[in-house]
Amino acid sequence: MPTFLVSVEKRMYCTGTIKVTAENADQAVEATQTMIDQGKLQTTEIEWSDPEYEDCSFTTTGDEALHG
């Protein structure tokens, strides 16, 4: 019986923080989202936590299986 290599994935994510000057928490979040939308916030400017696996994200990728 032939064997195949099947591509699988498990997604990871991490959260981080940046310091934002604003009058209140809502404005801080809005200012941060604006910087993200405008491409002005670089990922290198964020203090990231350790990566964690996303729950229920283990699956096949849908790529074609290759003869192995």
C-alpha positions, -999 to 999 in steps of 0.1 A, spaced: 0 0 0 15 35 -9 24 60 18 17 97 17 31 128 34 1 149 46 7 185 57 -8 193 92 -7 225 112 -13 238 147 -16 275 151 3 295 177 -4 330 190 11 354 215 -1 386 230 19 417 238 18 452 252 29 486 242 28 519 261 3 544 246 -3 580 259 -40 587 259 -68 604 280 -85 570 288 -83 533 281 -108 534 251 -87 561 234 -55 541 240 -70 510 223 -84 532 194 -50 548 190 -33 515 189 -57 501 163 -52 532 142 -14 527 143 -19 490 132 -44 500 104 -20 526 91 11 503 93 28 526 118 31 500 146 59 475 140 58 441 157 93 447 170 79 476 191 58 452 211 68 433 243 55 398 235 45 370 259 56 334 253 37 318 224 7 296 231 -10 270 210 -45 280 198 -71 256 211 -87 233 186 -64 244 158 -47 211 150 -58 201 115 -47 192 80 -37 222 58 -57 211 28 -25 209 7 -23 179 -17 -7 148 -1 26 138 -16 39 103 -22 62 95 6 
